[in-house]
């Protein structure tokens, strides 16, 4: 493996959060509606259920470059999920995220998004992280702007954002 092997299995840690890969057992718990004690009362949200249901189809999402649980460091509770839609396409990797309603407004989404994007930009074959946001979701637009993403294009119902490492333009 390349120089990234030293941090491939490491959690991404921020000031207030730990972003760690999902365990298969956690995906099964989401799908079976079982409630481990280390989950916030309103986890999982609908988006988490969708992601958990796709792990069989996209097994790489369970790996170190895929989807992660967002864990509040102070409480140890899972308060959301964030993920990279592996593998990259022509150096571009898409990111998606969600924080449960009870923890919104604390800046967790931009903190997690910026940290995972920074991690992704160190990976082989990745020079850009992108996200698509519906125009009807201004809160998500603010998350991406706070995380350092820039508007790339605006379509009929979607704004495309990206953040790049200009030193790694692999095109």
Secondary structure, 3 states (H helix, E strand, C coil): CCHHHHCCCCCEECCCEEEEECCHHHHHHHHHCCCCCCECCCCCCHHHHHHHHHCCCCHHHHCCCCEEEEEECCCCCEEEEEEEEEEEECCEEEEEEEECHHHCCCCHHHHHHHHHHHHHCCCCCCCEEEEEEECCCHHHHHHHHHCCCEEEEECCCEEEEEEECHHHCCC
